Amino acid sequence: MMVVVPPNQPPSQPASADSPDPDDKPVLPPQSLDDTDIGWGEQPELDDEERLRREHPPHWDTA
């Protein structure tokens, strides 16, 4: 059976086209292991606070 929709009317949306349920968990993880430094065999990065203490500019020592 073929349904013909007139060109000036948009097709009706199925029930699943509504906004997603906020309680649903995402289907895919936010980041895969291959997208991380660990996935490429590198060591994990230190947090910025520790990195800034370790690699601070010389003028920070003068107070």
PDBQT receptor file of N, H, CA, C and O in Angstrom, charges set to zero:
ATOM      1  N   MET A   1       0.840  -1.168   0.000  1.00  0.00    +0.000 N 
ATOM      2  CA  MET A   1       0.000   0.000   0.000  1.00  0.00    +0.000 C 
ATOM      3  C   MET A   1       0.890   1.238   0.000  1.00  0.00    +0.000 C 
ATOM      4  O   MET A   1       1.804   1.349   0.817  1.00  0.00    +0.000 OA
ATOM      5  N   MET A   2       0.632   2.140  -0.889  1.00  0.00    +0.000 N 
ATOM      6  H   MET A   2      -0.110   2.049  -1.553  1.00  0.00    +0.000 HD
ATOM      7  CA  MET A   2       1.433   3.343  -1.028  1.00  0.00    +0.000 C 
ATOM      8  C   MET A   2       0.623   4.541  -0.560  1.00  0.00    +0.000 C 
ATOM      9  O   MET A   2      -0.512   4.740  -0.990  1.00  0.00    +0.000 OA
ATOM     10  N   VAL A   3       1.214   5.336   0.325  1.00  0.00    +0.000 N 
ATOM     11  H   VAL A   3       2.137   5.173   0.674  1.00  0.00    +0.000 HD
ATOM     12  CA  VAL A   3       0.544   6.529   0.832  1.00  0.00    +0.000 C 
ATOM     13  C   VAL A   3       1.172   7.735   0.154  1.00  0.00    +0.000 C 
ATOM     14  O   VAL A   3       2.393   7.894   0.166  1.00  0.00    +0.000 OA
ATOM     15  N   VAL A   4       0.358   8.565  -0.422  1.00  0.00    +0.000 N 
ATOM     16  H   VAL A   4      -0.634   8.436  -0.431  1.00  0.00    +0.000 HD
ATOM     17  CA  VAL A   4       0.836   9.752  -1.109  1.00  0.00    +0.000 C 
ATOM     18  C   VAL A   4       0.554  10.955  -0.223  1.00  0.00    +0.000 C 
ATOM     19  O   VAL A   4      -0.585  11.171   0.193  1.00  0.00    +0.000 OA
ATOM     20  N   VAL A   5       1.599  11.747   0.069  1.00  0.00    +0.000 N 
ATOM     21  H   VAL A   5       2.524  11.572  -0.269  1.00  0.00    +0.000 HD
ATOM     22  CA  VAL A   5       1.453  12.946   0.886  1.00  0.00    +0.000 C 
ATOM     23  C   VAL A   5       1.503  14.141  -0.048  1.00  0.00    +0.000 C 
ATOM     24  O   VAL A   5       2.428  14.264  -0.851  1.00  0.00    +0.000 OA
ATOM     25  N   PRO A   6       0.531  15.009   0.046  1.00  0.00    +0.000 N 
ATOM     26  CA  PRO A   6       0.551  16.193  -0.814  1.00  0.00    +0.000 C 
ATOM     27  C   PRO A   6       1.815  17.021  -0.530  1.00  0.00    +0.000 C 
ATOM     28  O   PRO A   6       2.281  17.036   0.610  1.00  0.00    +0.000 OA
ATOM     29  N   PRO A   7       2.376  17.703  -1.521  1.00  0.00    +0.000 N 
ATOM     30  CA  PRO A   7       3.636  18.423  -1.342  1.00  0.00    +0.000 C 
ATOM     31  C   PRO A   7       3.562  19.559  -0.323  1.00  0.00    +0.000 C 
ATOM     32  O   PRO A   7       4.598  19.927   0.231  1.00  0.00    +0.000 OA
ATOM     33  N   ASN A   8       2.404  20.123  -0.054  1.00  0.00    +0.000 N 
ATOM     34  H   ASN A   8       1.563  19.824  -0.504  1.00  0.00    +0.000 HD
ATOM     35  CA  ASN A   8       2.334  21.239   0.882  1.00  0.00    +0.000 C 
ATOM     36  C   ASN A   8       2.137  20.786   2.333  1.00  0.00    +0.000 C 
ATOM     37  O   ASN A   8       2.034  21.637   3.216  1.00  0.00    +0.000 OA
ATOM     38  N   GLN A   9       2.082  19.492   2.608  1.00  0.00    +0.000 N 
ATOM     39  H   GLN A   9       2.165  18.801   1.890  1.00  0.00    +0.000 HD
ATOM     40  CA  GLN A   9       1.929  18.996   3.977  1.00  0.00    +0.000 C 
ATOM     41  C   GLN A   9       3.145  18.148   4.347  1.00  0.00    +0.000 C 
ATOM     42  O   GLN A   9       3.521  17.242   3.604  1.00  0.00    +0.000 OA
ATOM     43  N   PRO A  10       3.761  18.442   5.500  1.00  0.00    +0.000 N 
ATOM     44  CA  PRO A  10       4.894  17.614   5.915  1.00  0.00    +0.000 C 
ATOM     45  C   PRO A  10       4.419  16.238   6.353  1.00  0.00    +0.000 C 
ATOM     46  O   PRO A  10       3.298  16.103   6.843  1.00  0.00    +0.000 OA
ATOM     47  N   PRO A  11       5.244  15.221   6.188  1.00  0.00    +0.000 N 
ATOM     48  CA  PRO A  11       4.837  13.882   6.635  1.00  0.00    +0.000 C 
ATOM     49  C   PRO A  11       4.744  13.848   8.153  1.00  0.00    +0.000 C 
ATOM     50  O   PRO A  11       5.477  14.545   8.854  1.00  0.00    +0.000 OA
ATOM     51  N   SER A  12       3.838  13.032   8.641  1.00  0.00    +0.000 N 
ATOM     52  H   SER A  12       3.241  12.466   8.072  1.00  0.00    +0.000 HD
ATOM     53  CA  SER A  12       3.687  12.923  10.098  1.00  0.00    +0.000 C 
ATOM     54  C   SER A  12       4.896  12.197  10.680  1.00  0.00    +0.000 C 
ATOM     55  O   SER A  12       5.431  11.273  10.068  1.00  0.00    +0.000 OA
ATOM     56  N   GLN A  13       5.317  12.622  11.860  1.00  0.00    +0.000 N 
ATOM     57  H   GLN A  13       4.883  13.373  12.357  1.00  0.00    +0.000 HD
ATOM     58  CA  GLN A  13       6.485  12.037  12.516  1.00  0.00    +0.000 C 
ATOM     59  C   GLN A  13       6.067  10.806  13.323  1.00  0.00    +0.000 C 
ATOM     60  O   GLN A  13       4.987  10.799  13.914  1.00  0.00    +0.000 OA
ATOM     61  N   PRO A  14       6.895   9.776  13.357  1.00  0.00    +0.000 N 
ATOM     62  CA  PRO A  14       6.590   8.623  14.189  1.00  0.00    +0.000 C 
ATOM     63  C   PRO A  14       6.703   8.997  15.666  1.00  0.00    +0.000 C 
ATOM     64  O   PRO A  14       7.269  10.038  15.998  1.00  0.00    +0.000 OA
ATOM     65  N   ALA A  15       6.172   8.162  16.547  1.00  0.00    +0.000 N 
ATOM     66  H   ALA A  15       5.711   7.316  16.277  1.00  0.00    +0.000 HD
ATOM     67  CA  ALA A  15       6.173   8.444  17.985  1.00  0.00    +0.000 C 
ATOM     68  C   ALA A  15       7.589   8.544  18.532  1.00  0.00    +0.000 C 
ATOM     69  O   ALA A  15       7.807   9.251  19.515  1.00  0.00    +0.000 OA
ATOM     70  N   SER A  16       8.557   7.862  17.932  1.00  0.00    +0.000 N 
ATOM     71  H   SER A  16       8.380   7.287  17.133  1.00  0.00    +0.000 HD
ATOM     72  CA  SER A  16       9.924   7.876  18.439  1.00  0.00    +0.000 C 
ATOM     73  C   SER A  16      10.671   9.164  18.090  1.00  0.00    +0.000 C 
ATOM     74  O   SER A  16      11.810   9.336  18.522  1.00  0.00    +0.000 OA
ATOM     75  N   ALA A  17      10.073  10.064  17.332  1.00  0.00    +0.000 N 
ATOM     76  H   ALA A  17       9.147   9.925  16.981  1.00  0.00    +0.000 HD
ATOM     77  CA  ALA A  17      10.738  11.299  16.954  1.00  0.00    +0.000 C 
ATOM     78  C   ALA A  17      10.623  12.373  18.029  1.00  0.00    +0.000 C 
ATOM     79  O   ALA A  17      11.145  13.474  17.852  1.00  0.00    +0.000 OA
ATOM     80  N   ASP A  18       9.955  12.078  19.133  1.00  0.00    +0.000 N 
ATOM     81  H   ASP A  18       9.531  11.184  19.277  1.00  0.00    +0.000 HD
ATOM     82  CA  ASP A  18       9.853  13.033  20.234  1.00  0.00    +0.000 C 
ATOM     83  C   ASP A  18      11.213  13.239  20.870  1.00  0.00    +0.000 C 
ATOM     84  O   ASP A  18      12.172  12.545  20.534  1.00  0.00    +0.000 OA
ATOM     85  N   SER A  19      11.300  14.184  21.783  1.00  0.00    +0.000 N 
ATOM     86  H   SER A  19      10.520  14.748  22.057  1.00  0.00    +0.000 HD
ATOM     87  CA  SER A  19      12.567  14.440  22.461  1.00  0.00    +0.000 C 
ATOM     88  C   SER A  19      12.954  13.207  23.293  1.00  0.00    +0.000 C 
ATOM     89  O   SER A  19      12.081  12.505  23.803  1.00  0.00    +0.000 OA
ATOM     90  N   PRO A  20      14.251  12.949  23.429  1.00  0.00    +0.000 N 
ATOM     91  CA  PRO A  20      14.687  11.758  24.148  1.00  0.00    +0.000 C 
ATOM     92  C   PRO A  20      14.372  11.854  25.641  1.00  0.00    +0.000 C 
ATOM     93  O   PRO A  20      14.285  12.943  26.208  1.00  0.00    +0.000 OA
ATOM     94  N   ASP A  21      14.209  10.717  26.243  1.00  0.00    +0.000 N 
ATOM     95  H   ASP A  21      14.279   9.832  25.782  1.00  0.00    +0.000 HD
ATOM     96  CA  ASP A  21      13.944  10.637  27.674  1.00  0.00    +0.000 C 
ATOM     97  C   ASP A  21      15.217  11.009  28.431  1.00  0.00    +0.000 C 
ATOM     98  O   ASP A  21      16.258  10.399  28.182  1.00  0.00    +0.000 OA
ATOM     99  N   PRO A  22      15.181  11.987  29.350  1.00  0.00    +0.000 N 
ATOM    100  CA  PRO A  22      16.399  12.393  30.055  1.00  0.00    +0.000 C 
ATOM    101  C   PRO A  22      16.972  11.300  30.955  1.00  0.00    +0.000 C 
ATOM    102  O   PRO A  22      18.139  11.371  31.341  1.00  0.00    +0.000 OA
ATOM    103  N   ASP A  23      16.172  10.297  31.294  1.00  0.00    +0.000 N 
ATOM    104  H   ASP A  23      15.224  10.240  30.981  1.00  0.00    +0.000 HD
ATOM    105  CA  ASP A  23      16.660   9.207  32.142  1.00  0.00    +0.000 C 
ATOM    106  C   ASP A  23      17.402   8.139  31.356  1.00  0.00    +0.000 C 
ATOM    107  O   ASP A  23      18.051   7.276  31.948  1.00  0.00    +0.000 OA
ATOM    108  N   ASP A  24      17.314   8.184  30.025  1.00  0.00    +0.000 N 
ATOM    109  H   ASP A  24      16.786   8.885  29.545  1.00  0.00    +0.000 HD
ATOM    110  CA  ASP A  24      18.008   7.195  29.201  1.00  0.00    +0.000 C 
ATOM    111  C   ASP A  24      19.508   7.436  29.229  1.00  0.00    +0.000 C 
ATOM    112  O   ASP A  24      19.964   8.579  29.186  1.00  0.00    +0.000 OA
ATOM    113  N   LYS A  25      20.267   6.359  29.302  1.00  0.00    +0.000 N 
ATOM    114  H   LYS A  25      19.897   5.431  29.338  1.00  0.00    +0.000 HD
ATOM    115  CA  LYS A  25      21.720   6.452  29.250  1.00  0.00    +0.000 C 
ATOM    116  C   LYS A  25      22.137   6.537  27.783  1.00  0.00    +0.000 C 
ATOM    117  O   LYS A  25      21.446   5.995  26.919  1.00  0.00    +0.000 OA
ATOM    118  N   PRO A  26      23.268   7.214  27.480  1.00  0.00    +0.000 N 
ATOM    119  CA  PRO A  26      23.708   7.287  26.082  1.00  0.00    +0.000 C 
ATOM    120  C   PRO A  26      24.080   5.903  25.558  1.00  0.00    +0.000 C 
ATOM    121  O   PRO A  26      24.546   5.042  26.304  1.00  0.00    +0.000 OA
ATOM    122  N   VAL A  27      23.868   5.713  24.277  1.00  0.00    +0.000 N 
ATOM    123  H   VAL A  27      23.490   6.412  23.670  1.00  0.00    +0.000 HD
ATOM    124  CA  VAL A  27      24.164   4.434  23.653  1.00  0.00    +0.000 C 
ATOM    125  C   VAL A  27      25.666   4.223  23.562  1.00  0.00    +0.000 C 
ATOM    126  O   VAL A  27      26.157   3.120  23.799  1.00  0.00    +0.000 OA
ATOM    127  N   LEU A  28      26.390   5.268  23.222  1.00  0.00    +0.000 N 
ATOM    128  H   LEU A  28      25.991   6.164  23.029  1.00  0.00    +0.000 HD
ATOM    129  CA  LEU A  28      27.842   5.193  23.090  1.00  0.00    +0.000 C 
ATOM    130  C   LEU A  28      28.504   5.915  24.254  1.00  0.00    +0.000 C 
ATOM    131  O   LEU A  28      27.946   6.886  24.765  1.00  0.00    +0.000 OA
ATOM    132  N   PRO A  29      29.678   5.466  24.684  1.00  0.00    +0.000 N 
ATOM    133  CA  PRO A  29      30.381   6.197  25.732  1.00  0.00    +0.000 C 
ATOM    134  C   PRO A  29      30.828   7.561  25.212  1.00  0.00    +0.000 C 
ATOM    135  O   PRO A  29      30.970   7.732  24.001  1.00  0.00    +0.000 OA
ATOM    136  N   PRO A  30      31.053   8.534  26.093  1.00  0.00    +0.000 N 
ATOM    137  CA  PRO A  30      31.447   9.857  25.615  1.00  0.00    +0.000 C 
ATOM    138  C   PRO A  30      32.805   9.859  24.920  1.00  0.00    +0.000 C 
ATOM    139  O   PRO A  30      33.058  10.715  24.072  1.00  0.00    +0.000 OA
ATOM    140  N   GLN A  31      33.688   8.908  25.265  1.00  0.00    +0.000 N 
ATOM    141  H   GLN A  31      33.482   8.212  25.954  1.00  0.00    +0.000 HD
ATOM    142  CA  GLN A  31      35.009   8.849  24.640  1.00  0.00    +0.000 C 
ATOM    143  C   GLN A  31      35.477   7.391  24.673  1.00  0.00    +0.000 C 
ATOM    144  O   GLN A  31      35.363   6.716  25.696  1.00  0.00    +0.000 OA
ATOM    145  N   SER A  32      35.997   6.923  23.555  1.00  0.00    +0.000 N 
ATOM    146  H   SER A  32      36.089   7.471  22.723  1.00  0.00    +0.000 HD
ATOM    147  CA  SER A  32      36.497   5.553  23.525  1.00  0.00    +0.000 C 
ATOM    148  C   SER A  32      37.919   5.519  24.074  1.00  0.00    +0.000 C 
ATOM    149  O   SER A  32      38.581   6.553  24.158  1.00  0.00    +0.000 OA
ATOM    150  N   LEU A  33      38.381   4.341  24.443  1.00  0.00    +0.000 N 
ATOM    151  H   LEU A  33      37.843   3.501  24.375  1.00  0.00    +0.000 HD
ATOM    152  CA  LEU A  33      39.729   4.193  24.974  1.00  0.00    +0.000 C 
ATOM    153  C   LEU A  33      40.766   4.578  23.926  1.00  0.00    +0.000 C 
ATOM    154  O   LEU A  33      41.832   5.088  24.271  1.00  0.00    +0.000 OA
ATOM    155  N   ASP A  34      40.466   4.342  22.650  1.00  0.00    +0.000 N 
ATOM    156  H   ASP A  34      39.600   3.928  22.370  1.00  0.00    +0.000 HD
ATOM    157  CA  ASP A  34      41.405   4.708  21.576  1.00  0.00    +0.000 C 
ATOM    158  C   ASP A  34      41.556   6.217  21.417  1.00  0.00    +0.000 C 
ATOM    159  O   ASP A  34      42.524   6.676  20.812  1.00  0.00    +0.000 OA
ATOM    160  N   ASP A  35      40.621   6.991  21.948  1.00  0.00    +0.000 N 
ATOM    161  H   ASP A  35      39.834   6.618  22.439  1.00  0.00    +0.000 HD
ATOM    162  CA  ASP A  35      40.701   8.444  21.859  1.00  0.00    +0.000 C 
ATOM    163  C   ASP A  35      41.481   9.054  23.018  1.00  0.00    +0.000 C 
ATOM    164  O   ASP A  35      41.577  10.278  23.112  1.00  0.00    +0.000 OA
ATOM    165  N   THR A  36      42.034   8.238  23.892  1.00  0.00    +0.000 N 
ATOM    166  H   THR A  36      41.956   7.244  23.816  1.00  0.00    +0.000 HD
ATOM    167  CA  THR A  36      42.766   8.745  25.044  1.00  0.00    +0.000 C 
ATOM    168  C   THR A  36      44.256   8.477  24.885  1.00  0.00    +0.000 C 
ATOM    169  O   THR A  36      44.663   7.673  24.046  1.00  0.00    +0.000 OA
ATOM    170  N   ASP A  37      45.061   9.149  25.689  1.00  0.00    +0.000 N 
ATOM    171  H   ASP A  37      44.730   9.802  26.371  1.00  0.00    +0.000 HD
ATOM    172  CA  ASP A  37      46.509   8.919  25.677  1.00  0.00    +0.000 C 
ATOM    173  C   ASP A  37      46.825   7.495  26.111  1.00  0.00    +0.000 C 
ATOM    174  O   ASP A  37      47.752   6.880  25.583  1.00  0.00    +0.000 OA
ATOM    175  N   ILE A  38      46.074   6.968  27.059  1.00  0.00    +0.000 N 
ATOM    176  H   ILE A  38      45.321   7.467  27.488  1.00  0.00    +0.000 HD
ATOM    177  CA  ILE A  38      46.306   5.605  27.545  1.00  0.00    +0.000 C 
ATOM    178  C   ILE A  38      46.072   4.599  26.421  1.00  0.00    +0.000 C 
ATOM    179  O   ILE A  38      46.798   3.611  26.312  1.00  0.00    +0.000 OA
ATOM    180  N   GLY A  39      45.068   4.845  25.591  1.00  0.00    +0.000 N 
ATOM    181  H   GLY A  39      44.478   5.648  25.680  1.00  0.00    +0.000 HD
ATOM    182  CA  GLY A  39      44.789   3.966  24.463  1.00  0.00    +0.000 C 
ATOM    183  C   GLY A  39      45.924   3.931  23.456  1.00  0.00    +0.000 C 
ATOM    184  O   GLY A  39      46.075   2.953  22.724  1.00  0.00    +0.000 OA
ATOM    185  N   TRP A  40      46.718   4.985  23.411  1.00  0.00    +0.000 N 
ATOM    186  H   TRP A  40      46.595   5.780  24.006  1.00  0.00    +0.000 HD
ATOM    187  CA  TRP A  40      47.864   5.049  22.500  1.00  0.00    +0.000 C 
ATOM    188  C   TRP A  40      49.153   4.628  23.193  1.00  0.00    +0.000 C 
ATOM    189  O   TRP A  40      50.233   4.762  22.617  1.00  0.00    +0.000 OA
ATOM    190  N   GLY A  41      49.056   4.120  24.423  1.00  0.00    +0.000 N 
ATOM    191  H   GLY A  41      48.179   4.011  24.891  1.00  0.00    +0.000 HD
ATOM    192  CA  GLY A  41      50.219   3.616  25.132  1.00  0.00    +0.000 C 
ATOM    193  C   GLY A  41      50.994   4.671  25.891  1.00  0.00    +0.000 C 
ATOM    194  O   GLY A  41      52.121   4.412  26.316  1.00  0.00    +0.000 OA
ATOM    195  N   GLU A  42      50.426   5.855  26.077  1.00  0.00    +0.000 N 
ATOM    196  H   GLU A  42      49.511   6.065  25.732  1.00  0.00    +0.000 HD
ATOM    197  CA  GLU A  42      51.117   6.911  26.798  1.00  0.00    +0.000 C 
ATOM    198  C   GLU A  42      50.652   6.941  28.251  1.00  0.00    +0.000 C 
ATOM    199  O   GLU A  42      49.612   6.379  28.594  1.00  0.00    +0.000 OA
ATOM    200  N   GLN A  43      51.419   7.592  29.080  1.00  0.00    +0.000 N 
ATOM    201  H   GLN A  43      52.264   8.049  28.802  1.00  0.00    +0.000 HD
ATOM    202  CA  GLN A  43      51.074   7.731  30.480  1.00  0.00    +0.000 C 
ATOM    203  C   GLN A  43      49.960   8.765  30.637  1.00  0.00    +0.000 C 
ATOM    204  O   GLN A  43      49.869   9.701  29.843  1.00  0.00    +0.000 OA
ATOM    205  N   PRO A  44      49.112   8.601  31.658  1.00  0.00    +0.000 N 
ATOM    206  CA  PRO A  44      48.056   9.597  31.856  1.00  0.00    +0.000 C 
ATOM    207  C   PRO A  44      48.642  10.955  32.232  1.00  0.00    +0.000 C 
ATOM    208  O   PRO A  44      49.675  11.040  32.896  1.00  0.00    +0.000 OA
ATOM    209  N   GLU A  45      47.969  12.003  31.802  1.00  0.00    +0.000 N 
ATOM    210  H   GLU A  45      47.129  11.935  31.263  1.00  0.00    +0.000 HD
ATOM    211  CA  GLU A  45      48.412  13.371  32.083  1.00  0.00    +0.000 C 
ATOM    212  C   GLU A  45      48.155  13.714  33.547  1.00  0.00    +0.000 C 
ATOM    213  O   GLU A  45      47.185  13.243  34.141  1.00  0.00    +0.000 OA
ATOM    214  N   LEU A  46      49.017  14.525  34.115  1.00  0.00    +0.000 N 
ATOM    215  H   LEU A  46      49.805  14.907  33.632  1.00  0.00    +0.000 HD
ATOM    216  CA  LEU A  46      48.802  15.036  35.452  1.00  0.00    +0.000 C 
ATOM    217  C   LEU A  46      47.773  16.156  35.379  1.00  0.00    +0.000 C 
ATOM    218  O   LEU A  46      47.564  16.751  34.321  1.00  0.00    +0.000 OA
ATOM    219  N   ASP A  47      47.139  16.434  36.496  1.00  0.00    +0.000 N 
ATOM    220  H   ASP A  47      47.309  15.951  37.355  1.00  0.00    +0.000 HD
ATOM    221  CA  ASP A  47      46.174  17.525  36.466  1.00  0.00    +0.000 C 
ATOM    222  C   ASP A  47      46.906  18.858  36.298  1.00  0.00    +0.000 C 
ATOM    223  O   ASP A  47      48.110  18.939  36.538  1.00  0.00    +0.000 OA
ATOM    224  N   ASP A  48      46.196  19.883  35.895  1.00  0.00    +0.000 N 
ATOM    225  H   ASP A  48      45.217  19.818  35.699  1.00  0.00    +0.000 HD
ATOM    226  CA  ASP A  48      46.823  21.166  35.581  1.00  0.00    +0.000 C 
ATOM    227  C   ASP A  48      47.508  21.790  36.782  1.00  0.00    +0.000 C 
ATOM    228  O   ASP A  48      48.541  22.439  36.618  1.00  0.00    +0.000 OA
ATOM    229  N   GLU A  49      46.972  21.620  37.981  1.00  0.00    +0.000 N 
ATOM    230  H   GLU A  49      46.133  21.093  38.114  1.00  0.00    +0.000 HD
ATOM    231  CA  GLU A  49      47.583  22.220  39.161  1.00  0.00    +0.000 C 
ATOM    232  C   GLU A  49      48.999  21.689  39.366  1.00  0.00    +0.000 C 
ATOM    233  O   GLU A  49      49.929  22.461  39.597  1.00  0.00    +0.000 OA
ATOM    234  N   GLU A  50      49.157  20.382  39.283  1.00  0.00    +0.000 N 
ATOM    235  H   GLU A  50      48.402  19.755  39.096  1.00  0.00    +0.000 HD
ATOM    236  CA  GLU A  50      50.479  19.803  39.478  1.00  0.00    +0.000 C 
ATOM    237  C   GLU A  50      51.419  20.186  38.335  1.00  0.00    +0.000 C 
ATOM    238  O   GLU A  50      52.600  20.443  38.565  1.00  0.00    +0.000 OA
ATOM    239  N   ARG A  51      50.907  20.224  37.119  1.00  0.00    +0.000 N 
ATOM    240  H   ARG A  51      49.947  20.014  36.932  1.00  0.00    +0.000 HD
ATOM    241  CA  ARG A  51      51.723  20.613  35.976  1.00  0.00    +0.000 C 
ATOM    242  C   ARG A  51      52.179  22.060  36.114  1.00  0.00    +0.000 C 
ATOM    243  O   ARG A  51      53.327  22.367  35.789  1.00  0.00    +0.000 OA
ATOM    244  N   LEU A  52      51.320  22.955  36.583  1.00  0.00    +0.000 N 
ATOM    245  H   LEU A  52      50.388  22.706  36.846  1.00  0.00    +0.000 HD
ATOM    246  CA  LEU A  52      51.695  24.349  36.747  1.00  0.00    +0.000 C 
ATOM    247  C   LEU A  52      52.740  24.520  37.852  1.00  0.00    +0.000 C 
ATOM    248  O   LEU A  52      53.629  25.364  37.737  1.00  0.00    +0.000 OA
ATOM    249  N   ARG A  53      52.640  23.732  38.913  1.00  0.00    +0.000 N 
ATOM    250  H   ARG A  53      51.918  23.046  39.007  1.00  0.00    +0.000 HD
ATOM    251  CA  ARG A  53      53.655  23.800  39.968  1.00  0.00    +0.000 C 
ATOM    252  C   ARG A  53      55.004  23.325  39.445  1.00  0.00    +0.000 C 
ATOM    253  O   ARG A  53      56.048  23.874  39.797  1.00  0.00    +0.000 OA
ATOM    254  N   ARG A  54      54.970  22.299  38.601  1.00  0.00    +0.000 N 
ATOM    255  H   ARG A  54      54.122  21.853  38.315  1.00  0.00    +0.000 HD
ATOM    256  CA  ARG A  54      56.197  21.716  38.071  1.00  0.00    +0.000 C 
ATOM    257  C   ARG A  54      56.809  22.585  36.981  1.00  0.00    +0.000 C 
ATOM    258  O   ARG A  54      58.027  22.763  36.954  1.00  0.00    +0.000 OA
ATOM    259  N   GLU A  55      55.996  23.130  36.084  1.00  0.00    +0.000 N 
ATOM    260  H   GLU A  55      55.007  22.985  36.105  1.00  0.00    +0.000 HD
ATOM    261  CA  GLU A  55      56.465  23.872  34.922  1.00  0.00    +0.000 C 
ATOM    262  C   GLU A  55      56.056  25.343  34.996  1.00  0.00    +0.000 C 
ATOM    263  O   GLU A  55      55.479  25.865  34.042  1.00  0.00    +0.000 OA
ATOM    264  N   HIS A  56      56.338  26.007  36.087  1.00  0.00    +0.000 N 
ATOM    265  H   HIS A  56      56.806  25.583  36.862  1.00  0.00    +0.000 HD
ATOM    266  CA  HIS A  56      55.920  27.391  36.226  1.00  0.00    +0.000 C 
ATOM    267  C   HIS A  56      56.963  28.337  35.605  1.00  0.00    +0.000 C 
ATOM    268  O   HIS A  56      58.145  28.004  35.523  1.00  0.00    +0.000 OA
ATOM    269  N   PRO A  57      56.510  29.504  35.177  1.00  0.00    +0.000 N 
ATOM    270  CA  PRO A  57      57.435  30.475  34.595  1.00  0.00    +0.000 C 
ATOM    271  C   PRO A  57      58.402  31.012  35.649  1.00  0.00    +0.000 C 
ATOM    272  O   PRO A  57      58.063  31.022  36.833  1.00  0.00    +0.000 OA
ATOM    273  N   PRO A  58      59.592  31.458  35.255  1.00  0.00    +0.000 N 
ATOM    274  CA  PRO A  58      60.606  31.927  36.197  1.00  0.00    +0.000 C 
ATOM    275  C   PRO A  58      60.143  33.101  37.062  1.00  0.00    +0.000 C 
ATOM    276  O   PRO A  58      60.564  33.216  38.213  1.00  0.00    +0.000 OA
ATOM    277  N   HIS A  59      59.282  33.976  36.525  1.00  0.00    +0.000 N 
ATOM    278  H   HIS A  59      58.940  33.883  35.589  1.00  0.00    +0.000 HD
ATOM    279  CA  HIS A  59      58.865  35.148  37.306  1.00  0.00    +0.000 C 
ATOM    280  C   HIS A  59      57.953  34.773  38.486  1.00  0.00    +0.000 C 
ATOM    281  O   HIS A  59      57.709  35.611  39.354  1.00  0.00    +0.000 OA
ATOM    282  N   TRP A  60      57.447  33.536  38.535  1.00  0.00    +0.000 N 
ATOM    283  H   TRP A  60      57.645  32.855  37.830  1.00  0.00    +0.000 HD
ATOM    284  CA  TRP A  60      56.623  33.120  39.666  1.00  0.00    +0.000 C 
ATOM    285  C   TRP A  60      57.466  32.962  40.926  1.00  0.00    +0.000 C 
ATOM    286  O   TRP A  60      56.940  33.056  42.035  1.00  0.00    +0.000 OA
ATOM    287  N   ASP A  61      58.783  32.718  40.769  1.00  0.00    +0.000 N 
ATOM    288  H   ASP A  61      59.210  32.641  39.868  1.00  0.00    +0.000 HD
ATOM    289  CA  ASP A  61      59.636  32.509  41.937  1.00  0.00    +0.000 C 
ATOM    290  C   ASP A  61      59.959  33.803  42.664  1.00  0.00    +0.000 C 
ATOM    291  O   ASP A  61      60.346  33.771  43.832  1.00  0.00    +0.000 OA
ATOM    292  N   THR A  62      59.811  34.934  42.003  1.00  0.00    +0.000 N 
ATOM    293  H   THR A  62      59.497  34.960  41.054  1.00  0.00    +0.000 HD
ATOM    294  CA  THR A  62      60.112  36.203  42.654  1.00  0.00    +0.000 C 
ATOM    295  C   THR A  62      58.857  36.737  43.316  1.00  0.00    +0.000 C 
ATOM    296  O   THR A  62      57.855  37.011  42.655  1.00  0.00    +0.000 OA
ATOM    297  N   ALA A  63      58.927  36.880  44.627  1.00  0.00    +0.000 N 
ATOM    298  H   ALA A  63      59.741  36.657  45.163  1.00  0.00    +0.000 HD
ATOM    299  CA  ALA A  63      57.733  37.360  45.330  1.00  0.00    +0.000 C 
ATOM    300  C   ALA A  63      58.043  38.545  46.195  1.00  0.00    +0.000 C 
ATOM    301  O   ALA A  63      57.152  39.076  46.857  1.00  0.00    +0.000 OA
TER     302      ALA A  63
